[in-house]
Every structure is written in structure tokens, then in C-alpha cells.
């Protein structure tokens, strides 16, 4: 899912937008924000990049087979009509 460095980048991006007065609470906010983000991301129905890539390859192969079958059917229909 998300790697620790990606999560840290998200947290730092959020913390970077805080007003100066809240930056004194940064360590506490950072810890709680990371926990909240991890819990929120776990609840989402996400797949890993590897799983996505595998499914994308399967879809590409299926699409190729479908195109081949469509050509075969078109050829058979043409022969039948002639």
C-alpha cells in the first residue's frame, strides 16, 4: 500500500501548511496525524501497485484475445455471407 516515506511526505506536506502558532505543536501533531492517516488508509479498499500491475497485464491479454476473436467472427461472417 503506502510506504513509510510516502506517508511521511504526506504528513510533512500537511504540517508545512500550518500557521506559525501551531508549529510548536508539530511533534505531537505529526504523531497523531500519522496514526490517523494510517488508520484511514487501512479502511480504504486499496490494492498494491504490484497487484494493480498484474491485473493491468491480465486485462491487456484479455483485450488482445477479444480483438482476435472479433476478427475471427468477422471473417466467419464474411465467409458465411459469400
C-alpha positions in Angstrom: 0.0 0.0 0.0 1.8 3.2 1.2 5.4 3.1 2.1 6.6 4.9 5.2 8.4 7.6 3.2 5.2 8.3 1.2 3.3 8.6 4.4 6.0 10.9 5.9 5.8 13.1 2.8 2.0 13.4 3.2 2.4 14.3 6.8 5.1 16.9 6.1 3.0 18.4 3.4 0.1 18.9 5.8 2.3 20.2 8.6 4.0 22.6 6.2 0.7 24.4 5.6 0.1 25.0 9.3 0.2 28.6 10.7 3.3 29.5 12.7 1.4 29.4 16.0 0.7 25.7 15.6 4.2 24.8 14.6 5.1 24.5 18.3 2.8 21.5 18.5 4.3 20.0 15.4 5.8 16.8 17.0 2.5 16.0 18.7 0.5 16.8 15.6 2.9 14.7 13.5 2.5 11.6 15.6 -1.3 11.9 15.7 -1.6 12.7 12.1 0.5 9.7 11.1 -1.7 7.4 13.2 -4.9 8.9 11.8 -3.6 8.6 8.2 -2.6 5.0 8.7 -5.9 4.1 10.1 -7.8 5.9 7.4 -5.8 4.4 4.6 -6.3 0.9 6.1 -10.0 1.3 5.8 -9.9 2.2 2.1 -10.2 -0.6 -0.4 -6.8 -0.1 -2.0 -4.6 -2.6 -3.9 -0.8 -2.6 -4.0 1.0 -1.4 -7.1 2.2 -4.9 -7.8 -1.4 -6.3 -7.7 -2.5 -3.4 -10.0 0.2 -4.1 -12.5 -0.7 -7.8 -12.6 -4.3 -7.0 -13.2 -3.4 -4.5 -15.9 -1.4 -7.2 -17.7 -4.3 -9.6 -17.4 -6.6 -7.0 -18.9 -4.2 -6.3 -21.8 -4.0 -10.1 -22.6 -7.8 -10.4 -22.4 -8.2 -7.4 -24.7 -5.9 -8.9 -27.3 -7.8 -12.2 -27.2 -11.1 -10.4 -27.6 -9.8 -8.5 -30.6 -8.6 -11.8 -32.1 -12.0 -13.3 -31.5 -13.7 -10.3 -33.1 -11.6 -10.7 -36.2 -12.3 -14.4 -36.4 -16.0 -13.8 -36.1 -15.9 -11.1 -38.7 -14.1 -13.4 -41.1 -16.5 -16.3 -40.4 -19.5 -14.0 -41.0 -17.9 -12.7 -44.3 -17.4 -16.3 -45.5 -20.9 -17.2 -44.5 -22.3 -14.3 -46.4 -20.3 -15.1 -49.5 
